[in-house]
Amino acid sequence: MAASSYFLLAAFFAIVISRAIASDPSPLQDFCVADMHSPVKVNGFVCKDPMAVNPDDFFKAANLDKPRDTMHSKVGSVVTLISALQLPGLNTLGISLARIDYAPLGQNPPHTHPRATEILTVLEGTLYVGFVTSNPNNTLFAKVLNKGDVFVFPQGLIHFQFNPDYHKPAVAIAALSSQNPGAITIANAVFGSKPPISDDVLAKAFQVQKGTIDWLQAQFWENNQN
């Protein structure tokens, strides 16, 4: 099967499953295209006038079949998200999609999606992936995935993906059960918050010296979202 056909099949498969486990409220009408220009603030987006809706509201030329440049990412990955912010027609439909490119030895570092379960399909290469359960057990569920394999990360749990290959990149596509899943990268949130969390608090939480915390807070914590 051609690479482009495989990509489209995987994307369709991921979207269908994600819709089946959607966690956003069910829509009450055929569609509610997001009106990005409305001054009204709601939990989601205000609906555009249906008479002004056109096919382009449900379309985005995202070129998700094209590789992303991971060479300039400090963590070695680039996440290209298609949510209601990029595709207004997704508003109220309870799904979003992401392409994730990994450099050799690149990773999508530990993070959570507060509003979505994620289902990941490997399109190319190999990934070591896993998630950690909540307190008190903090059990790690991890697996090595190859091309065509699928793995699920439950909503809100810390998870990661890592490309263990020294020479070959990897690509995955993820479907998420929310139009706006959110992403909290653990290192960024803990050590890169603005203003910073008190080093007294973090030193005690991590059982290290304050100097270690100060050094970590001085680093540049990169956002790998494209």
Salt bridges, closest charged atoms under 4 A:
ASP57 OD2 - LYS48 NZ 3.06
ASP65 OD2 - LYS66 NZ 3.28
ASP69 OD2 - HIS72 ND1 2.80
ASP101 OD1 - ARG99 NE 2.73
GLU118 OE1 - HIS113 NE2 2.97
GLU118 OE1 - HIS159 NE2 2.99
GLU124 OE2 - LYS147 NZ 3.43
ASP199 OD1 - LYS210 NZ 4.00
ASP200 OD1 - LYS210 NZ 3.16
